[in-house]
């Protein structure tokens, strides 16, 4: 029997969120000798995927853009775990994780915390939330409009 309070596919959503969280934590908190090679691969992959966008970005902004991109999947997966109306929680989760990471990085030798990263990571989480929330809201609006359009026809057929 299916629990009606649990959305279909939530196990996959939780798994995806856990994977994204593990990647973010690994890239941001691992010692430099572990994180550097992985980070290099991440930068190469992001550069290859977003090359037209990254090419025109000056050097200092590339780092900010990559910080933003890192948190987009986190915002999206957390938003998928929540109801449509609770989307601000996903943005707060991105902020909270980022602030925690920057705080913890201060105690890891070779890691350099940057308070500006909290802003860019939170922006990335917000973008991820929007990528999930806007289509969900659009589907809900279309669904409501369809229900309203069908409702008068049903009333007429019941009376007739």
HELIX and SHEET records of a PDB file:
HELIX    1   1 UNK A   10  UNK A   29  1                                  20    
HELIX    2   2 UNK A   32  UNK A   49  1                                  18    
HELIX    3   3 UNK A   51  UNK A   54  1                                   4    
HELIX    4   4 UNK A   59  UNK A   81  1                                  23    
HELIX    5   5 UNK A   84  UNK A   86  5                                   3    
HELIX    6   6 UNK A   87  UNK A  105  1                                  19    
HELIX    7   7 UNK A  115  UNK A  159  1                                  45    
END                                                                             
